[in-house]
Structure formats: structure tokens, C-alpha cells
Amino acid sequence: MKILHSADLHLDTPFAGRTPEQIQFLKQALLKVPELLAQLAHRENCDLVLLSGDLFDGSCTRESYLALRNALEEMKIPVFISPGNHDFISPDSPYSAESWPKNVHIFTRPEMESVAIPELNCRVYGAGYRSMDCDPLLESFRTEGEERYHIAVLHGDPTQAGSPYCPITSNQVRESGLHYLALGHIHKAGSFRAGETLCAWPGCPMGRGFDELGVKGALIVTLEDTAETAFVPLDTPQFHDHEICHGTDAHAALAALLPALGDENFYRVTFTGESSELDLAALRSAFAQFPNLELRDRTVPERDIWDSISEDTLEGVYFRLLKDAMTDADDDAKAALTLAARISRQILDGQEVRLP
């Protein structure tokens, strides 16, 4: 059996702090995610879909509801949704106020319930949040029924035992009797196996800021004797955060870091190290093919690392010894002594030291 597992779409994210053009671009990209998931489900010939909560960032627009509803209907296979802390069940939530396709089942109760799918010889379990926080729904849970496969979909936190967001522990997973536990809530993909159960979370399908970096996607789960997952990237905008320890040519360093061709991904590049003042406006202009490039200058003014060798101090003696040792040294030794002097100067000046 094949399963598409996704979570944390956060449709209608406001993208605060971005320019109007960036907000429009990101919102439109996010609206395309449900259709990308539908295409992936068809391409992989999936048997069912698990959506582990926070599909909406809060109250949803009509546009976002229709984008999700139409994509789920297009999938034409069973879809199970477990509402999370951002899209919890309430009288005015889209799960209560809107209609959904017949192939969609939403777990609306705050305790575990199940749905049997005889044609797939499996049983799917789940529950939904009723507020922003949630008790440990998997505590004391055990599977039931004679189906071959037992699967659960939950919005839960496997990283903190005291989390207010349905904490999941390895012991709960081990004792559950599940073959696969599909989680949401954590925006970076991960998994662990406890006993016979594989617990996994796909991360968000699209990064929304520099706290959600790199390639994002969904999981394709294969259930046979055991559960196995494969991460599948989605064609969504990405956020990348880089640091360049500036040498002499900021343009060359930036060109070496960025892709050869421009794109609409979001890049934040911070220049560090010693430098004369950088012309960030000129650099942005030179890399105009990256419209979402953010540059930051965190460099400090250049300083002569040997400027204290004439002082009659312990510091002066130390730097004189390093300088004198370079007289008969080969190139590698000179480079090592210069690096030692530079690191020592940074420490003495209270700067953060980053080794090359």
C-alpha cells in the first residue's frame, strides 16, 4: 500500500515583514501546494492520503478553502485530516462551516477514533484539536480490529515530552500497535522507529521564512511487512541562509555561492570578517536576477594584526614571537602563524572567532 503524507501547509500565512511583491508571490505559491500534492498522489499511484494538521494558518479565505477542497476531490482516493493547533475544530473553522468531498474524512473529536477501509485491509485512526493546545492523544492508545495495516494521523510533538501540542513519546509509539504514525507540527522532516512502528513527519511543504530553510516536500509511505518512507521535494520557493567570511572580492564570493542562473528563491547572505565598508546597493544591482536576495553587512573594519609588536607588554612579546618565527618559515608555516595571529587578535578584541 502507498500513502501520501503531508502536513503544515499553513494556507493564508500573512508573510509579515515582506514587501508587497514578495507577499503576493509567496501567497500564490502557497495556494498551488494542494494541487502539487494532488499531482504527486496521482504520479505515485497512492492508495490514500494523510494530512496531519495545520493545513490553514488560522481563519481561511474562500480562495484557500477552494484550492484545498478541489485538490482533495481531484485525488479520488481516501483522505484523512487531523486538525492541529492552527486549524483546530471550532464552529467557524472550515472543517465545521464548509462542505468537503465524499472521499475526505476529518477527525473532529478530541480523542482517538478509527475508520476501517476494507478494500485496503487497513484501519486509520486519528483525532482533532479543539483548541490551540492538546493533551497526549496517544497515551494508553492501542489498535483494534483484524485489519492488516493500522495507521494513525495526528498533529503532535515528538520532540518535547512536556509539549502543550499533543506530546508523543517513543514508549507511546512502541506500545500503540500501529504500523505507521503520521505526524505534523514539526516543520523540518524527521522520523524514528519504536518497536514495530515507524513514526514520521514530512515537515512543511513550503518554507515561509528563514527559519524554514532548504528543500521542502512530502513523504511517500510504502507499507508492506514494515513501513518505509521516501521524501519527495515539491516545486515550491525555498529559503536559504548563508554566511560569507569576507576576503577581498565580495562580488566573486557571492557569485560562487549563488546558482549560476537567477531564480525567485529567497537568499539571505551575511558578510562577516574584516573588510572596508561594503557597497551593498551595488552588489544587489549586480545580482538583479535574484529578486529575493537579502544582503547584510556584519563585517568589522580591517586592522593590522601586528600593530602591537612594538609594545612593551605581554601582548607585544607574544606577537613579536609569532612575527619572528615567520622569518625562516616556509609558506605553509607562515600561513599558519598568520592565522594564529589573526585569531589571537580577534580574541583580544572581543570578536567572535570562526575557524576557516
C-alpha positions in Angstrom: 0.0 0.0 0.0 1.2 3.5 -0.8 0.4 6.6 1.2 0.9 10.3 0.6 1.7 12.1 3.9 1.8 15.9 4.2 1.2 18.5 6.9 1.6 22.1 7.9 0.6 23.8 4.7 -0.4 26.9 6.7 -2.6 28.3 3.9 -3.2 32.1 4.3 0.1 32.7 6.1 0.3 36.6 6.2 4.1 36.7 5.4 4.5 39.7 7.6 7.7 41.7 7.1 8.0 41.0 3.3 7.5 43.5 0.5 4.0 43.6 -1.1 5.5 41.9 -4.2 7.0 39.1 -2.1 3.8 38.6 -0.1 1.8 38.2 -3.4 4.4 35.8 -4.8 4.5 33.7 -1.7 0.8 33.6 -1.2 0.2 32.5 -4.8 3.0 29.8 -4.4 1.3 28.5 -1.2 -2.0 28.3 -3.0 -0.5 25.9 -5.5 0.6 23.4 -2.9 -2.7 21.5 -2.7 -2.6 20.9 -6.4 1.1 19.8 -6.3 0.1 17.3 -3.7 -2.8 16.0 -5.8 -0.4 15.6 -8.8 2.1 13.7 -6.5 -0.6 11.4 -5.3 -1.6 10.5 -8.9 2.0 10.2 -10.1 2.9 7.8 -7.2 -0.4 5.8 -7.6 -1.2 6.4 -3.9 -3.9 4.5 -2.2 -4.7 7.1 0.5 -3.6 10.5 1.8 -2.8 11.5 5.4 -2.8 15.3 6.2 -1.5 15.9 9.7 -3.0 19.3 10.6 -2.2 23.0 10.3 -3.5 23.0 6.7 -4.7 26.5 7.4 -2.7 29.1 9.3 -5.8 30.3 11.2 -9.0 31.6 9.7 -9.0 30.9 6.0 -10.1 32.7 2.9 -12.6 31.3 0.4 -9.7 31.1 -2.1 -7.6 28.9 0.1 -10.5 26.6 1.1 -11.4 26.1 -2.5 -7.8 25.4 -3.5 -7.6 22.7 -0.9 -11.1 21.3 -1.4 -10.7 21.0 -5.2 -7.3 19.3 -4.9 -8.6 16.7 -2.4 -11.6 15.9 -4.6 -9.2 15.5 -7.5 -7.2 12.9 -5.7 -10.2 10.5 -5.8 -8.8 8.3 -3.0 -9.5 8.4 0.7 -8.1 11.5 2.5 -7.8 11.7 6.3 -7.3 15.0 8.1 -6.3 15.5 11.7 -6.8 19.2 12.6 -3.9 20.9 14.6 -3.3 23.9 16.8 -3.6 26.5 14.0 -6.7 25.0 12.3 -8.4 23.4 15.4 -12.0 22.4 15.3 -14.4 25.3 16.1 -17.9 26.3 15.0 -16.4 28.7 12.4 -13.5 26.7 11.3 -13.5 25.5 7.6 -13.8 21.9 8.9 -17.1 22.8 10.5 -18.5 25.6 8.3 -17.6 24.3 4.9 -18.6 21.2 2.9 -15.9 18.6 1.9 -15.7 15.9 -0.8 -17.0 12.5 0.0 -13.5 11.0 -0.1 -12.4 13.2 2.8 -12.7 12.2 6.4 -11.9 14.8 9.1 -11.2 13.6 12.6 -13.2 16.1 14.7 -13.3 14.5 18.1 -10.6 15.2 20.8 -10.0 11.5 21.4 -8.8 8.7 19.1 -11.4 7.2 16.7 -10.9 5.0 13.7 -12.2 4.3 10.2 -11.9 0.9 8.5 -11.1 0.7 4.8 -11.9 -2.9 3.9 -10.7 -2.7 0.3 -7.2 -1.7 1.6 -7.4 -4.0 4.5 -6.4 -1.2 6.8 -7.8 0.9 9.7 -7.0 4.6 10.0 -7.0 6.3 13.5 -7.0 10.0 14.3 -8.2 12.9 16.5 -8.5 16.6 16.2 -7.6 19.6 18.3 -10.4 21.6 19.9 -8.2 24.5 20.9 -4.6 25.8 20.5 -3.2 23.0 22.8 -3.9 19.4 23.1 -3.4 16.5 25.6 -1.3 13.5 24.7 -3.8 11.7 22.5 -1.6 8.6 22.0 -1.3 7.9 25.7 -2.8 4.5 26.6 -3.9 4.1 22.9 -3.9 0.6 21.4 -5.1 -0.6 18.0 -8.2 -2.6 17.5 -9.6 -4.8 14.7 -8.2 -7.5 12.5 -7.0 -5.4 9.5 -3.5 -6.0 8.2 -2.5 -2.3 8.4 -3.0 0.1 11.3 -2.2 3.7 10.6 -2.7 6.9 12.6 -2.7 10.5 11.7 -2.1 13.2 14.4 -0.8 16.7 14.8 1.7 16.1 17.6 5.1 17.0 19.0 7.7 14.1 19.2 10.5 16.4 20.4 9.3 17.5 23.9 7.6 15.3 26.5 6.0 18.3 28.1 4.8 20.0 25.0 1.3 21.5 25.0 0.8 20.2 21.5 -0.1 16.5 21.9 3.3 15.3 23.1 4.4 11.9 21.5 6.8 9.7 23.3 8.7 6.7 21.9 7.1 4.4 24.5 3.6 5.5 23.3 4.6 4.8 19.8 6.1 1.4 20.7 3.1 0.3 22.6 0.5 1.6 20.1 0.3 -1.4 17.8 0.5 0.9 14.8 2.4 0.2 11.6 2.7 3.9 10.8 2.1 7.1 12.7 1.8 10.2 10.5 2.6 13.3 12.5 2.5 17.0 11.7 3.6 20.1 13.7 7.4 20.0 13.3 8.3 21.9 10.1 11.6 20.0 9.4 11.2 16.4 8.2 12.2 13.6 10.6 11.3 10.1 11.8 12.1 7.4 14.3 11.2 3.8 14.8 10.0 2.4 18.1 9.3 -1.3 18.2 7.4 -2.2 15.1 6.1 1.3 14.5 7.5 3.9 12.2 6.7 7.5 13.3 7.4 10.2 10.7 6.7 13.8 9.9 7.2 15.4 6.5 7.9 19.0 7.6 6.1 21.8 5.8 5.7 21.5 2.0 6.9 25.1 1.5 9.2 27.3 3.6 7.7 30.6 4.8 10.8 32.3 6.2 14.4 32.0 7.1 13.5 29.7 10.0 12.3 27.1 7.4 15.3 26.6 5.2 16.0 24.4 2.2 14.1 22.0 0.1 10.6 21.1 1.3 8.2 18.4 0.3 6.1 15.5 1.3 6.5 11.8 2.2 5.6 8.8 0.2 5.0 5.9 2.6 5.2 2.3 1.4 3.5 -0.3 3.7 4.4 -3.9 3.2 5.9 -6.0 6.0 7.2 -2.8 7.5 6.7 0.9 6.8 9.3 2.8 4.8 9.2 6.5 3.7 10.7 8.4 0.8 11.0 12.2 0.9 9.8 13.8 -2.3 10.7 17.5 -2.9 7.9 19.8 -4.2 8.5 22.6 -6.6 8.0 25.4 -4.1 10.0 28.6 -3.2 12.9 27.9 -0.9 14.7 30.0 1.8 18.5 29.8 2.1 20.6 31.5 4.8 24.3 31.8 4.2 27.4 33.5 5.7 30.4 34.6 3.8 33.6 35.4 5.7 34.6 38.3 3.5 38.0 38.4 1.9 38.8 41.0 -0.8 36.2 40.4 -3.5 32.7 40.3 -2.3 31.3 40.1 -5.8 33.3 36.9 -6.6 32.4 35.4 -3.2 28.7 36.0 -3.8 28.9 34.7 -7.4 30.5 31.5 -6.1 27.7 31.0 -3.6 24.6 31.7 -5.6 23.3 29.5 -8.5 24.7 30.3 -12.0 21.3 31.4 -13.2 18.9 33.6 -11.3 15.8 32.4 -9.6 13.0 33.5 -7.3 14.1 31.7 -4.2 14.9 33.7 -1.1 18.6 34.1 -0.2 19.9 35.9 2.9 23.7 36.4 2.8 25.6 37.8 5.7 29.1 39.1 5.2 31.4 38.7 8.2 35.1 39.1 8.9 37.3 42.1 8.3 36.5 44.5 5.4 36.3 48.1 4.3 32.7 49.2 4.1 30.7 47.1 1.5 28.6 48.7 -1.2 25.5 46.5 -0.7 23.5 48.5 -3.2 26.0 47.9 -6.0 26.1 44.2 -5.1 22.3 43.9 -5.2 22.3 45.7 -8.6 24.9 43.2 -9.9 22.7 40.3 -8.9 19.4 41.6 -10.0 18.5 38.2 -11.4 17.8 37.2 -7.8 14.8 39.5 -6.9 14.6 38.0 -3.3 18.2 38.4 -2.4 18.9 40.0 1.1 22.4 41.1 1.9 23.7 42.0 5.4 27.0 43.6 6.3 28.3 42.3 9.6 32.0 42.9 8.8 34.3 44.9 11.1 37.0 47.4 9.9 40.3 45.9 8.8 43.1 46.1 11.4 46.8 45.5 11.3 47.2 42.3 13.3 50.8 43.2 14.1 50.2 46.7 15.4 51.2 45.8 19.0 54.6 44.2 18.3 56.5 47.4 19.4 54.7 47.5 22.8 56.5 46.5 26.0 53.7 44.3 27.1 52.9 40.6 27.3 50.7 41.1 24.2 53.6 42.7 22.4 56.0 39.9 23.3 53.5 37.3 22.0 53.0 38.9 18.6 56.8 39.6 18.2 57.4 35.9 18.8 54.9 35.0 16.1 56.3 37.6 13.7 59.9 36.5 14.3 59.0 32.8 13.7 57.9 33.7 10.2 61.4 34.8 9.2 62.7 31.4 8.1 59.3 29.6 7.8 58.0 28.1 4.6 54.8 29.2 3.1 52.6 26.8 4.9 54.1 27.7 8.3 53.8 31.4 7.5 50.1 30.9 6.7 49.6 29.0 10.0 51.4 31.7 12.0 49.4 34.5 10.4 46.2 32.6 11.1 47.3 32.2 14.8 48.0 35.9 15.0 44.7 36.8 13.4 42.7 34.6 15.7 44.6 35.9 18.7 43.8 39.5 17.6 40.1 38.7 17.3 40.0 37.1 20.7 41.8 40.1 22.3 39.4 42.5 20.5 36.4 40.5 21.8 35.3 39.3 18.3 33.6 36.1 17.5 36.1 33.6 16.1 35.2 31.5 13.1 37.8 28.9 12.0 38.3 28.6 8.3 
